[in-house]
Amino acid sequence: MRSSAPRKFSTEPQLYTAAIRALMRRAYSVHEMKEYLKARAENLDDAAAALQRLREQNYIDDARYARDYARSRAQGRRQGKFRIARELRARGVPDRHIEAALDSVFAETDENALVRARIERKLRQLRGSLDEKKRASIYRSLLRAGFSSDAIRSELRAAVKSATTEAAEDVFED
């Protein structure tokens, strides 16, 4: 972590170049880029001009940012709608872009399948029987991941039912 303040720039072209370098490292929402430029600008008018130039050239766009962020979190990290929405709000993305992004991403991604996959992974990691305490732990972890409680309950109920059936079959085979 840096202990000193970020380097200050005195002209709009210098700020613009710094913003481009930052965008090469990762994507930024408009709000994040505004804060980034404010922290580095000696003159706030230069920061506003650099931000406007980035917008005009389509280097920053909240709708695209929200869609890409939601897709990567839903498919890569297997997170639910609520968590993705909370994280995008924290990054300063307007709600209209968040809702549109979540609708488009979860139209092609089945939330129940994501919940099922996470439950199966948790069940493989468990030691011993699946008691009430372990079910509550799985439920809480899925809530933190941003899934709806209805989807969690239905998938957890189905997983517990199949785990119980498999355990009973193992007993009869022995």
Secondary structure, DSSP 8 states (H G I E B T S, - for coil): ---S----B-SHHHHHHHHHHHHHHS---HHHHHHHHHHHBSSHHHHHHHHHHHHHTTS--HHHHHHHHHHIIIIIS---HHHHHHHHHHTT--HHHHHHHHHHHHHHS-HHHHHHHHHHHHHHH--S---HHHHHHHHHHHHHTT--HHHHHHHHHHHHHHHHHHHHHHHHH-
